[in-house]
Amino acid sequence: MAEERIRIAKNAGFCFGVKRATDRLAALLDAAKPGARICTLGQLIHNRIYQESIEAKGVTVTDAEEAAVLASGADAEHPVTVLIRAHGIECGVEEKLRRLSEENPYFVVEDCTCPYVKKVQRIAAENSGEGRVFLLIGAEQHPEVVGIMSYVRGEGRVFPDAEALESALCRSELGDLYKKKVAIAAQTTQKLSEWKKSIKILEKYCTNPIIFDTICSVTEIRQQEAEKLSRTCDGMVVIGSKHSSNTAKLYEICRANCADTRLVETADELREMKQFPPFARLGIAAGASTPGGIIEEVYKTMSENFAQMLEESLITLNTGDTVKGIVTSVTNSELQLDLGAKVTGIIVADQITDDPSVKLTEQYKVGDEIEAFVIRVSDLDGVATLSKKRVDANKSWQVIVDALASEAVLEGKVVEAVKGGVIALTNANRVFIPGAHTGIPKDGDLTTLVGQTVRFKIIEIKDRQHRAYGSMRAVLREERKAREAAFWAEIEEGKQYTGVVKSMTTYGAFVDLGGVDGMVHTSELSWARIKSPADVVSIGETLTVYVKSFDPEKKRISLGYKTAETNPWYIFTNKYAIGDVATVKIVNMMPFGAFAEIVEGVDGLIHISQIAKERIAKPADVLELGQEVDVKIIDINEEKHTVSLSIRALLEEAEAVEEPAAEADELVYSDDAQA
């Protein structure tokens, strides 16, 4: 079981370069004679445990200055061997060591620099100098990077990531790149995704840069393995030095995919940490400087803990329990579950669904988590018979119970109209809604609700029979109250509303403003005198009204409908002035004159003296009701809203024009006669 739950990345542990260095040191230690001294220039590899183990064997860490002193004292009885670390050293230091080795045959220098690092050093030397710029993506203070950059002749820059590179390019820190030959490489342990981003960014600013893919192939494979493994695990352990670059990259990759990722140097550190859950899928990745022995010890520790936790976590099942399990096998007849117990869970098809057409192999897969009810346990057979339907039904009914307690609003589809009400289906539960609670008027047609999705509250349940009663009206009432509260919170005098005429009385019309009614008094419906609101509006008609006044306590709203813009007098005075000619319609006749409609709602008086040039006995001698005539507006009384009109004025004006014309005709006739 532990082997299935715990997986080790295939390429965990020493990489080629590290193994080459540690194997060389092991060979030197085996062949060392008494009096001989072995040193490493800096730590041979970045691993504290390994370093402590070689120091216990007499290997010391030295630097360039101390190496020169050791070289001067080396002789046949006290030879000195210095190993250059796997990460490499600076160019000047290496040259100095070579020179000392050539001067003293008893001072030996063993170059254990990783071949991949050597390659980058060579690239830096060959692609830098006059007219060139060498760029490196890596950690500037890392020994490998320090060593590589020491080989650069002329301009060279180190950037920790793609973002830093882009920032420098945006600010033109590297000058005119099109005038230079640009080469770019990466630290051998650089994160592959970061390297690819860096290349894309550089290519946007630089034409044809020379790109060297210097990430160690083993590092690349190791990172890809960690990426894949961490995506499938519930917990990851990354083993390696906290100062190791490649270990840090592995940790970042795993942590991005698996939240429970831990970085340790030894198995002892793992023992001190919080244990992983007993059924977690675990993975192990290790940095390039991690000895195989440490990986084995960590694996052993995890396996022992897993076995112990597994035994402790095995639950005891009883009939009536509700348990969760992981699907381990799927057929169309049953599911098998790992319950974390000493028995295997079995759910047959008819305990999963009532629909015989459902194919379990299409609905479920290995690894799915399922909650089920324990029907029977057989320790003898090692099987627990389970039911998913029971759990689903209990969960579904609990929604109803909780809704009653919390007064929550539920949604359901009306599936049937029955005697006295309707049935709504919600979460597989049938809820009866009495007719009086549907919002449908008494003796109304309840079948109109069938097929509709409705909102309701649970008002009563009978737990033993799993019967529930609901009310749509309760929801409607609350929604109406909410709308009313919002309305009264926002109402103000002068505010306009669009509403529908709901009802009428002799004194006005009631308009529904959206759950709240307001009244338009008859006097506010029209500028003209009307006998009934029905003269102006009808029930169901949509009106645009405004608030004249309101009383929140009495819930009364007085509305206005007519406006200054619709005032006939306003329309008249904006269209006509004294002296204008208008076509009017005779609407009434009196002994003293005739009244004519100028615009709808405004009449003018044509005094009997203004109807004709000659004297008439009554207006009817000349005019008829409904007749349209042209008149001249001779007076407007703004205060009394009266208008005086004249037909005679137009007749006289026409006659005045005709007389000069007639005289001109006579003059022409006279001249013709004399001639």
C-alpha positions as semicolon CSV with decimal commas, in nm:
position;residue;x (nm);y (nm);z (nm)
1;M;0,000;0,000;0,000
2;A;0,281;0,244;0,089
3;E;0,445;0,180;-0,250
4;E;0,120;0,285;-0,420
5;R;0,076;0,595;-0,205
6;I;0,437;0,721;-0,210
7;R;0,616;0,783;-0,539
8;I;0,976;0,897;-0,593
9;A;1,071;1,102;-0,899
10;K;1,282;0,888;-1,131
11;N;1,568;1,137;-1,151
12;A;1,579;1,236;-0,783
13;G;1,923;1,279;-0,630
14;F;2,275;1,333;-0,767
15;C;2,294;1,464;-1,123
16;F;2,576;1,370;-1,360
17;G;2,798;1,666;-1,265
18;V;2,755;1,619;-0,889
19;K;2,806;1,243;-0,909
20;R;3,122;1,298;-1,115
21;A;3,261;1,531;-0,846
22;T;3,165;1,314;-0,548
23;D;3,295;0,997;-0,716
24;R;3,629;1,168;-0,784
25;L;3,657;1,275;-0,420
26;A;3,564;0,925;-0,301
27;A;3,841;0,777;-0,521
28;L;4,099;1,026;-0,386
29;L;4,001;0,946;-0,026
30;D;4,039;0,574;-0,092
31;A;4,387;0,624;-0,244
32;A;4,512;0,888;0,002
33;K;4,839;0,812;0,184
34;P;4,924;0,923;0,539
35;G;5,026;1,289;0,546
36;A;4,829;1,375;0,233
37;R;4,581;1,661;0,250
38;I;4,261;1,694;0,043
39;C;4,076;2,024;0,015
40;T;3,784;2,163;-0,186
41;L;3,783;2,517;-0,315
42;G;3,446;2,615;-0,173
43;Q;3,188;2,349;-0,094
44;L;3,218;2,069;-0,349
45;I;2,836;2,048;-0,376
46;H;2,554;2,235;-0,202
47;N;2,447;1,980;0,057
48;R;2,510;2,028;0,428
49;I;2,479;1,660;0,519
50;Y;2,725;1,553;0,250
51;Q;2,964;1,831;0,350
52;E;2,959;1,722;0,713
53;S;3,026;1,362;0,607
54;I;3,342;1,448;0,403
55;E;3,469;1,687;0,671
56;A;3,451;1,394;0,913
57;K;3,691;1,214;0,675
58;G;3,943;1,500;0,689
59;V;3,840;1,697;0,381
60;T;3,859;2,072;0,442
61;V;3,723;2,374;0,259
62;T;3,977;2,631;0,142
63;D;3,992;2,951;-0,064
64;A;4,236;3,098;-0,317
65;E;4,464;3,269;-0,060
66;E;4,488;2,965;0,165
67;A;4,547;2,742;-0,138
68;A;4,857;2,949;-0,224
69;V;4,991;2,891;0,128
70;L;4,917;2,517;0,101
71;A;5,095;2,505;-0,236
72;S;5,409;2,658;-0,093
73;G;5,425;2,393;0,184
74;A;5,335;2,085;-0,024
75;D;5,608;1,821;-0,057
76;A;5,652;1,446;-0,114
77;E;5,550;1,353;0,240
78;H;5,271;1,614;0,260
79;P;5,112;1,637;-0,085
80;V;4,806;1,861;-0,128
81;T;4,515;1,801;-0,361
82;V;4,259;2,080;-0,424
83;L;3,928;1,996;-0,592
84;I;3,748;2,271;-0,783
85;R;3,380;2,259;-0,684
86;A;3,111;2,134;-0,920
87;H;2,972;2,487;-0,962
88;G;3,308;2,610;-1,092
89;I;3,520;2,904;-0,981
90;E;3,629;3,240;-1,117
91;C;3,856;3,252;-1,419
92;G;4,141;3,433;-1,238
93;V;4,135;3,194;-0,942
94;E;4,148;2,890;-1,170
95;E;4,447;3,033;-1,361
96;K;4,628;3,101;-1,034
97;L;4,573;2,743;-0,914
98;R;4,700;2,605;-1,245
99;R;5,013;2,814;-1,217
100;L;5,078;2,696;-0,860
101;S;5,027;2,335;-0,972
102;E;5,280;2,376;-1,253
103;E;5,533;2,524;-1,009
104;N;5,497;2,245;-0,749
105;P;5,432;1,881;-0,860
106;Y;5,311;1,796;-0,507
107;F;5,032;2,052;-0,533
108;V;4,762;1,892;-0,751
109;V;4,447;2,060;-0,882
110;E;4,149;1,841;-0,971
111;D;3,890;2,025;-1,181
112;C;3,549;1,887;-1,077
113;T;3,353;2,163;-1,248
114;C;3,035;2,022;-1,403
115;P;3,082;1,989;-1,782
116;Y;2,757;2,182;-1,834
117;V;2,895;2,472;-1,629
118;K;3,224;2,455;-1,822
119;K;3,025;2,489;-2,142
120;V;2,856;2,811;-2,023
121;Q;3,194;2,953;-1,913
122;R;3,329;2,891;-2,263
123;I;3,021;3,050;-2,424
124;A;3,064;3,360;-2,204
125;A;3,429;3,395;-2,310
126;E;3,362;3,346;-2,681
127;N;3,053;3,570;-2,704
128;S;3,169;3,881;-2,523
129;G;3,409;4,162;-2,598
130;E;3,405;4,466;-2,825
131;G;3,067;4,530;-2,988
132;R;2,909;4,241;-2,798
133;V;2,693;4,205;-2,491
134;F;2,653;3,880;-2,295
135;L;2,332;3,825;-2,094
136;L;2,278;3,554;-1,834
137;I;1,950;3,454;-1,666
138;G;2,038;3,335;-1,316
139;A;2,101;3,425;-0,950
140;E;2,373;3,690;-0,953
141;Q;2,537;3,586;-0,624
142;H;2,531;3,212;-0,694
143;P;2,888;3,063;-0,718
144;E;2,811;2,918;-1,063
145;V;2,697;3,256;-1,196
146;V;2,988;3,444;-1,037
147;G;3,226;3,199;-1,204
148;I;3,057;3,225;-1,547
149;M;3,053;3,606;-1,548
150;S;3,426;3,615;-1,465
151;Y;3,486;3,484;-1,819
152;V;3,300;3,776;-1,977
153;R;3,518;4,029;-2,159
154;G;3,348;4,365;-2,183
155;E;2,974;4,420;-2,135
156;G;2,778;4,154;-1,950
157;R;2,461;4,156;-1,737
158;V;2,286;3,907;-1,507
159;F;1,908;3,908;-1,465
160;P;1,730;3,692;-1,205
161;D;1,416;3,646;-1,417
162;A;1,223;3,751;-1,727
163;E;1,057;4,042;-1,546
164;A;1,394;4,199;-1,454
165;L;1,516;4,156;-1,812
166;E;1,206;4,322;-1,955
167;S;1,234;4,610;-1,707
168;A;1,593;4,678;-1,814
169;L;1,502;4,660;-2,183
170;C;1,207;4,897;-2,136
171;R;1,436;5,153;-1,969
172;S;1,701;5,107;-2,244
173;E;1,962;5,016;-1,982
174;L;2,145;4,804;-2,242
175;G;2,168;5,086;-2,494
176;D;2,105;5,042;-2,866
177;L;2,090;4,664;-2,899
178;Y;2,055;4,682;-3,277
179;K;2,416;4,809;-3,288
180;K;2,545;4,517;-3,080
181;K;2,577;4,144;-3,113
182;V;2,370;4,001;-2,828
183;A;2,417;3,655;-2,678
184;I;2,206;3,507;-2,400
185;A;2,247;3,194;-2,185
186;A;2,104;3,057;-1,860
187;Q;2,235;2,924;-1,532
188;T;2,235;2,545;-1,568
189;T;1,971;2,504;-1,297
190;Q;1,744;2,786;-1,419
191;K;1,370;2,724;-1,425
192;L;1,276;2,624;-1,781
193;S;0,953;2,830;-1,792
194;E;1,139;3,143;-1,680
195;W;1,405;3,087;-1,947
196;K;1,144;3,054;-2,223
197;K;0,974;3,376;-2,111
198;S;1,309;3,556;-2,113
199;I;1,377;3,450;-2,474
200;K;1,036;3,576;-2,592
201;I;1,095;3,913;-2,425
202;L;1,446;3,954;-2,568
203;E;1,327;3,873;-2,920
204;K;1,079;4,163;-2,900
205;Y;1,362;4,412;-2,841
206;C;1,651;4,254;-3,028
207;T;1,683;4,123;-3,384
208;N;1,850;3,782;-3,416
209;P;2,003;3,738;-3,070
210;I;2,235;3,439;-3,027
211;I;2,054;3,201;-2,792
212;F;2,235;2,926;-2,604
213;D;2,015;2,664;-2,433
214;T;2,245;2,595;-2,141
215;I;1,998;2,457;-1,888
216;C;2,128;2,115;-1,790
217;S;1,918;1,848;-1,963
218;V;1,902;1,652;-1,638
219;T;1,779;1,964;-1,458
220;E;1,514;2,013;-1,726
221;I;1,398;1,651;-1,698
222;R;1,402;1,674;-1,318
223;Q;1,182;1,985;-1,326
224;Q;0,937;1,828;-1,571
225;E;0,910;1,518;-1,350
226;A;0,847;1,734;-1,043
227;E;0,582;1,931;-1,233
228;K;0,399;1,615;-1,339
229;L;0,430;1,437;-1,005
230;S;0,316;1,735;-0,796
231;R;-0,001;1,768;-1,005
232;T;-0,113;1,418;-0,905
233;C;-0,016;1,427;-0,535
234;D;-0,185;1,557;-0,222
235;G;0,153;1,614;-0,056
236;M;0,512;1,660;-0,181
237;V;0,850;1,635;-0,008
238;V;1,144;1,807;-0,179
239;I;1,479;1,694;-0,037
240;G;1,789;1,909;-0,064
241;S;1,988;2,200;0,074
242;K;1,799;2,521;0,139
243;H;2,090;2,702;-0,029
244;S;2,079;2,488;-0,345
245;S;1,953;2,667;-0,656
246;N;1,815;2,358;-0,830
247;T;1,643;2,242;-0,508
248;A;1,481;2,585;-0,470
249;K;1,350;2,564;-0,828
250;L;1,204;2,218;-0,763
251;Y;1,032;2,346;-0,449
252;E;0,879;2,642;-0,639
253;I;0,748;2,411;-0,913
254;C;0,595;2,161;-0,667
255;R;0,451;2,432;-0,441
256;A;0,271;2,590;-0,739
257;N;0,080;2,264;-0,802
258;C;0,059;2,110;-0,455
259;A;-0,015;2,335;-0,158
260;D;0,122;2,085;0,097
261;T;0,483;2,085;-0,026
262;R;0,765;2,057;0,229
263;L;1,139;2,122;0,190
264;V;1,369;1,910;0,410
265;E;1,739;1,827;0,423
266;T;1,704;1,510;0,632
267;A;1,448;1,256;0,744
268;D;1,476;1,396;1,098
269;E;1,325;1,725;0,982
270;L;1,032;1,535;0,832
271;R;0,969;1,351;1,161
272;E;0,934;1,686;1,338
273;M;0,673;1,815;1,094
274;K;0,299;1,765;1,098
275;Q;0,211;1,428;0,948
276;F;0,042;1,398;0,610
277;P;-0,321;1,276;0,604
278;P;-0,332;0,893;0,609
279;F;-0,486;0,856;0,265
280;A;-0,286;1,127;0,090
281;R;-0,104;1,052;-0,235
282;L;0,256;1,157;-0,170
283;G;0,551;1,236;-0,394
284;I;0,925;1,276;-0,337
285;A;1,158;1,494;-0,546
286;A;1,522;1,565;-0,465
287;G;1,776;1,827;-0,569
288;A;2,083;1,742;-0,777
289;S;2,307;1,760;-0,469
290;T;2,102;1,520;-0,254
291;P;2,275;1,187;-0,174
292;G;2,074;0,873;-0,248
293;G;2,107;0,759;0,114
294;I;1,911;1,060;0,239
295;I;1,637;0,998;-0,019
296;E;1,608;0,636;0,097
297;E;1,591;0,743;0,462
298;V;1,315;0,997;0,390
299;Y;1,118;0,737;0,194
300;K;1,154;0,485;0,475
301;T;1,038;0,740;0,733
302;M;0,736;0,834;0,523
303;S;0,646;0,468;0,466
304;E;0,668;0,384;0,837
305;N;0,455;0,685;0,930
306;F;0,208;0,598;0,657
307;A;0,169;0,241;0,776
308;Q;0,120;0,356;1,134
309;M;-0,131;0,624;1,041
310;L;-0,316;0,386;0,812
311;E;-0,363;0,137;1,093
312;E;-0,471;0,411;1,332
313;S;-0,708;0,562;1,077
314;L;-0,898;0,245;0,987
315;I;-1,253;0,312;1,096
316;T;-1,511;0,071;1,233
317;L;-1,836;0,067;1,038
318;N;-2,182;0,012;1,182
319;T;-2,519;-0,026;1,016
320;G;-2,682;0,315;0,988
321;D;-2,353;0,508;0,958
322;T;-2,293;0,759;0,681
323;V;-1,943;0,727;0,533
324;K;-1,730;0,871;0,255
325;G;-1,525;0,654;0,022
326;I;-1,308;0,672;-0,289
327;V;-1,423;0,479;-0,596
328;T;-1,173;0,201;-0,678
329;S;-1,376;0,009;-0,937
330;V;-1,668;0,092;-1,169
331;T;-1,899;-0,141;-1,362
332;N;-2,253;-0,082;-1,484
333;S;-2,384;-0,305;-1,206
334;E;-2,195;-0,167;-0,903
335;L;-1,931;0,064;-0,755
336;Q;-1,654;-0,047;-0,518
337;L;-1,526;0,204;-0,262
338;D;-1,219;0,236;-0,040
339;L;-1,376;0,342;0,290
340;G;-1,059;0,361;0,497
341;A;-1,186;0,059;0,686
342;K;-1,112;-0,313;0,698
343;V;-1,401;-0,377;0,461
344;T;-1,469;-0,277;0,101
345;G;-1,778;-0,072;0,024
346;I;-2,019;-0,200;-0,243
347;I;-2,303;0,008;-0,394
348;V;-2,523;-0,180;-0,642
349;A;-2,688;0,014;-0,925
350;D;-3,040;0,026;-0,777
351;Q;-2,896;0,187;-0,460
352;I;-2,747;0,466;-0,671
353;T;-3,036;0,567;-0,899
354;D;-3,393;0,471;-0,988
355;D;-3,326;0,538;-1,356
356;P;-3,242;0,203;-1,525
357;S;-3,107;0,382;-1,833
358;V;-2,819;0,542;-1,640
359;K;-2,480;0,382;-1,712
360;L;-2,256;0,392;-1,407
361;T;-1,942;0,375;-1,622
362;E;-2,042;0,707;-1,779
363;Q;-2,141;0,876;-1,453
364;Y;-1,852;0,772;-1,228
365;K;-1,478;0,713;-1,251
366;V;-1,203;0,575;-1,028
367;G;-1,096;0,840;-0,778
368;D;-1,442;0,997;-0,731
369;E;-1,548;1,057;-0,371
370;I;-1,894;0,930;-0,276
371;E;-2,096;0,962;0,045
372;A;-2,314;0,661;0,125
373;F;-2,538;0,507;0,392
374;V;-2,427;0,175;0,550
375;I;-2,703;-0,083;0,503
376;R;-2,512;-0,390;0,628
377;V;-2,155;-0,483;0,731
378;S;-2,006;-0,832;0,691
379;D;-1,663;-0,864;0,851
380;L;-1,656;-1,228;0,738
381;D;-1,691;-1,134;0,371
382;G;-1,498;-0,808;0,413
383;V;-1,783;-0,616;0,249
384;A;-2,008;-0,326;0,352
385;T;-2,333;-0,291;0,156
386;L;-2,405;0,077;0,095
387;S;-2,675;0,306;-0,044
388;K;-2,613;0,639;-0,212
389;K;-2,986;0,700;-0,262
390;R;-3,044;0,704;0,116
391;V;-2,781;0,975;0,165
392;D;-2,915;1,179;-0,127
393;A;-3,270;1,153;0,009
394;N;-3,161;1,252;0,361
395;K;-2,958;1,544;0,229
396;S;-3,246;1,654;0,012
397;W;-3,494;1,639;0,299
398;Q;-3,250;1,827;0,522
399;V;-3,269;2,117;0,279
400;I;-3,643;2,131;0,349
401;V;-3,591;2,110;0,727
402;D;-3,327;2,384;0,719
403;A;-3,547;2,604;0,500
404;L;-3,828;2,588;0,756
405;A;-3,590;2,689;1,037
406;S;-3,421;2,968;0,842
407;E;-3,731;3,084;0,653
408;A;-3,525;3,055;0,334
409;V;-3,688;3,095;-0,006
410;L;-3,677;2,782;-0,225
411;E;-3,732;2,737;-0,596
412;G;-3,921;2,450;-0,751
413;K;-4,105;2,350;-1,064
414;V;-4,481;2,297;-1,042
415;V;-4,534;1,945;-1,174
416;E;-4,899;1,884;-1,092
417;A;-5,225;2,055;-0,997
418;V;-5,415;1,848;-0,739
419;K;-5,727;1,895;-0,531
420;G;-5,677;2,199;-0,311
421;G;-5,340;2,310;-0,451
422;V;-5,032;2,228;-0,657
423;I;-4,722;2,010;-0,619
424;A;-4,377;2,172;-0,666
425;L;-4,060;1,963;-0,704
426;T;-3,741;2,094;-0,538
427;N;-3,424;1,890;-0,476
428;A;-3,622;1,571;-0,543
429;N;-3,874;1,667;-0,270
430;R;-4,246;1,710;-0,344
431;V;-4,386;2,018;-0,170
432;F;-4,761;2,075;-0,150
433;I;-4,868;2,439;-0,193
434;P;-5,234;2,497;-0,093
435;G;-5,441;2,698;-0,340
436;A;-5,484;2,982;-0,090
437;H;-5,102;3,012;-0,076
438;T;-5,041;3,022;-0,451
439;G;-5,148;3,380;-0,516
440;I;-5,413;3,256;-0,762
441;P;-5,758;3,409;-0,677
442;K;-6,019;3,183;-0,521
443;D;-6,178;2,953;-0,780
444;G;-5,897;3,049;-1,020
445;D;-5,733;2,799;-1,256
446;L;-5,439;2,638;-1,072
447;T;-5,332;2,445;-1,382
448;T;-5,185;2,770;-1,520
449;L;-4,899;2,719;-1,273
450;V;-4,801;2,373;-1,404
451;G;-4,460;2,384;-1,570
452;Q;-4,366;2,715;-1,407
453;T;-4,065;2,759;-1,177
454;V;-4,197;2,924;-0,862
455;R;-4,052;3,061;-0,538
456;F;-4,195;2,961;-0,204
457;K;-4,130;2,921;0,168
458;I;-4,176;2,607;0,375
459;I;-4,453;2,675;0,629
460;E;-4,500;2,326;0,775
461;I;-4,341;1,981;0,764
462;K;-4,444;1,638;0,882
463;D;-4,105;1,481;0,940
464;R;-4,208;1,119;0,974
465;Q;-4,398;1,114;0,647
466;H;-4,147;1,352;0,481
467;R;-4,430;1,582;0,384
468;A;-4,372;1,952;0,332
469;Y;-4,615;2,242;0,282
470;G;-4,515;2,564;0,110
471;S;-4,644;2,913;0,044
472;M;-4,584;3,121;-0,267
473;R;-4,800;3,396;-0,119
474;A;-4,554;3,440;0,171
475;V;-4,277;3,512;-0,077
476;L;-4,494;3,748;-0,280
477;R;-4,593;3,931;0,040
478;E;-4,231;3,975;0,145
479;E;-4,128;4,088;-0,202
480;R;-4,411;4,338;-0,206
481;K;-4,306;4,472;0,135
482;A;-3,948;4,502;0,014
483;R;-4,060;4,692;-0,296
484;E;-4,278;4,920;-0,086
485;A;-3,995;4,992;0,157
486;A;-3,760;5,072;-0,130
487;F;-4,026;5,293;-0,291
488;W;-4,094;5,499;0,022
489;A;-3,720;5,536;0,084
490;E;-3,670;5,696;-0,258
491;I;-3,990;5,896;-0,317
492;E;-3,969;6,276;-0,337
493;E;-4,186;6,560;-0,460
494;G;-4,156;6,624;-0,831
495;K;-4,022;6,275;-0,906
496;Q;-4,169;6,119;-1,219
497;Y;-4,307;5,766;-1,241
498;T;-4,455;5,557;-1,518
499;G;-4,754;5,364;-1,389
500;V;-5,067;5,183;-1,492
501;V;-5,422;5,301;-1,419
502;K;-5,552;5,046;-1,170
503;S;-5,898;5,179;-1,083
504;M;-6,116;5,493;-1,102
505;T;-6,364;5,677;-0,883
506;T;-6,573;5,985;-0,945
507;Y;-6,298;6,206;-0,801
508;G;-5,989;6,057;-0,960
509;A;-5,781;5,767;-1,096
510;F;-5,553;5,534;-0,895
511;V;-5,220;5,457;-1,060
512;D;-4,999;5,156;-0,970
513;L;-4,644;5,292;-0,943
514;G;-4,489;4,948;-0,890
515;G;-4,649;4,790;-0,587
516;V;-4,761;5,126;-0,440
517;D;-5,070;5,320;-0,556
518;G;-5,101;5,695;-0,600
519;M;-5,408;5,902;-0,692
520;V;-5,449;6,157;-0,971
521;H;-5,740;6,388;-0,879
522;T;-5,988;6,462;-1,155
523;S;-5,872;6,824;-1,157
524;E;-5,518;6,702;-1,228
525;L;-5,614;6,486;-1,522
526;S;-5,704;6,763;-1,766
527;W;-5,685;7,140;-1,806
528;A;-6,042;7,130;-1,930
529;R;-6,340;7,059;-1,712
530;I;-6,428;6,687;-1,717
531;K;-6,717;6,498;-1,563
532;S;-6,531;6,172;-1,497
533;P;-6,169;6,040;-1,509
534;A;-6,295;5,805;-1,782
535;D;-6,321;6,112;-2,009
536;V;-5,938;6,123;-2,013
537;V;-5,795;5,782;-1,913
538;S;-5,895;5,416;-1,907
539;I;-5,810;5,122;-1,678
540;G;-5,486;4,952;-1,788
541;E;-5,357;5,265;-1,961
542;T;-4,993;5,361;-1,895
543;L;-4,941;5,716;-1,766
544;T;-4,639;5,927;-1,688
545;V;-4,715;6,110;-1,364
546;Y;-4,525;6,311;-1,103
547;V;-4,546;6,334;-0,724
548;K;-4,726;6,645;-0,599
549;S;-4,724;6,544;-0,231
550;F;-4,706;6,232;-0,014
551;D;-4,765;6,112;0,342
552;P;-4,551;5,805;0,436
553;E;-4,744;5,745;0,759
554;K;-5,086;5,733;0,591
555;K;-4,933;5,577;0,277
556;R;-5,098;5,839;0,058
557;I;-4,954;5,984;-0,261
558;S;-5,105;6,272;-0,459
559;L;-5,005;6,263;-0,824
560;G;-5,011;6,518;-1,102
561;Y;-5,071;6,435;-1,466
562;K;-5,127;6,765;-1,644
563;T;-4,819;6,984;-1,683
564;A;-4,746;7,342;-1,785
565;E;-4,634;7,217;-2,123
566;T;-4,976;7,059;-2,182
567;N;-5,167;7,372;-2,066
568;P;-5,377;7,485;-2,368
569;W;-5,314;7,852;-2,282
570;Y;-4,936;7,783;-2,279
571;I;-4,965;7,611;-2,618
572;F;-5,173;7,902;-2,757
573;T;-4,945;8,184;-2,639
574;N;-4,639;8,001;-2,771
575;K;-4,801;7,970;-3,113
576;Y;-4,992;8,301;-3,160
577;A;-4,962;8,672;-3,083
578;I;-5,180;8,986;-3,137
579;G;-5,202;9,054;-3,508
580;D;-5,161;8,692;-3,615
581;V;-5,412;8,528;-3,848
582;A;-5,551;8,188;-3,743
583;T;-5,795;7,937;-3,887
584;V;-6,055;7,863;-3,617
585;K;-6,369;7,652;-3,578
586;I;-6,701;7,798;-3,466
587;V;-6,804;7,609;-3,151
588;N;-7,078;7,823;-2,995
589;M;-7,296;8,123;-3,080
590;M;-7,448;8,381;-2,849
591;P;-7,654;8,694;-2,921
592;F;-7,343;8,910;-2,872
593;G;-7,107;8,703;-3,082
594;A;-6,959;8,364;-3,171
595;F;-6,699;8,156;-2,984
596;A;-6,432;7,988;-3,197
597;E;-6,176;7,720;-3,097
598;I;-5,823;7,844;-3,173
599;V;-5,633;7,544;-3,026
600;E;-5,783;7,257;-2,827
601;G;-5,888;7,401;-2,493
602;V;-5,865;7,773;-2,588
603;D;-6,160;7,961;-2,743
604;G;-6,175;8,319;-2,866
605;L;-6,475;8,554;-2,899
606;I;-6,571;8,705;-3,235
607;H;-6,793;8,994;-3,124
608;I;-7,102;9,043;-3,341
609;S;-6,952;9,374;-3,452
610;Q;-6,641;9,189;-3,577
611;I;-6,820;8,924;-3,784
612;A;-6,904;9,133;-4,092
613;K;-6,852;9,483;-4,230
614;E;-7,221;9,548;-4,244
615;R;-7,457;9,541;-3,944
616;I;-7,608;9,195;-3,871
617;A;-7,890;9,093;-3,635
618;K;-7,728;8,778;-3,500
619;P;-7,409;8,567;-3,562
620;A;-7,612;8,288;-3,722
621;D;-7,693;8,522;-4,012
622;V;-7,335;8,475;-4,131
623;L;-7,181;8,180;-3,943
624;E;-7,261;7,813;-3,877
625;L;-7,153;7,578;-3,594
626;G;-6,851;7,373;-3,700
627;Q;-6,760;7,618;-3,975
628;E;-6,390;7,699;-4,014
629;V;-6,301;8,062;-4,081
630;D;-5,992;8,280;-4,088
631;V;-5,972;8,542;-3,813
632;K;-5,728;8,802;-3,691
633;I;-5,626;8,804;-3,324
634;I;-5,692;9,160;-3,212
635;D;-5,647;9,123;-2,832
636;I;-5,507;8,874;-2,571
637;N;-5,584;8,919;-2,201
638;E;-5,313;8,726;-2,017
639;E;-5,472;8,778;-1,676
640;K;-5,823;8,662;-1,768
641;H;-5,706;8,414;-2,039
642;T;-5,946;8,565;-2,297
643;V;-5,890;8,624;-2,668
644;S;-6,068;8,868;-2,903
645;L;-6,097;8,770;-3,271
646;S;-6,210;8,955;-3,580
647;I;-6,332;8,846;-3,924
648;R;-6,414;9,204;-4,018
649;A;-6,055;9,317;-3,975
650;L;-5,941;9,072;-4,243
651;L;-6,225;9,181;-4,475
652;E;-6,132;9,550;-4,438
653;E;-5,765;9,475;-4,497
654;A;-5,854;9,287;-4,812
655;E;-6,076;9,577;-4,930
656;A;-5,800;9,827;-4,865
657;V;-5,573;9,632;-5,094
658;E;-5,838;9,605;-5,368
659;E;-5,921;9,985;-5,385
660;P;-5,576;10,106;-5,507
661;A;-5,581;9,829;-5,763
662;A;-5,922;9,941;-5,890
663;E;-5,806;10,307;-5,919
664;A;-5,504;10,193;-6,115
665;D;-5,733;10,004;-6,353
666;E;-5,952;10,315;-6,406
667;L;-5,644;10,528;-6,478
668;V;-5,525;10,287;-6,741
669;Y;-5,871;10,278;-6,899
670;S;-5,886;10,661;-6,913
671;D;-5,548;10,689;-7,081
672;D;-5,651;10,435;-7,342
673;A;-5,967;10,636;-7,418
674;Q;-5,776;10,963;-7,477
675;A;-5,537;10,788;-7,702
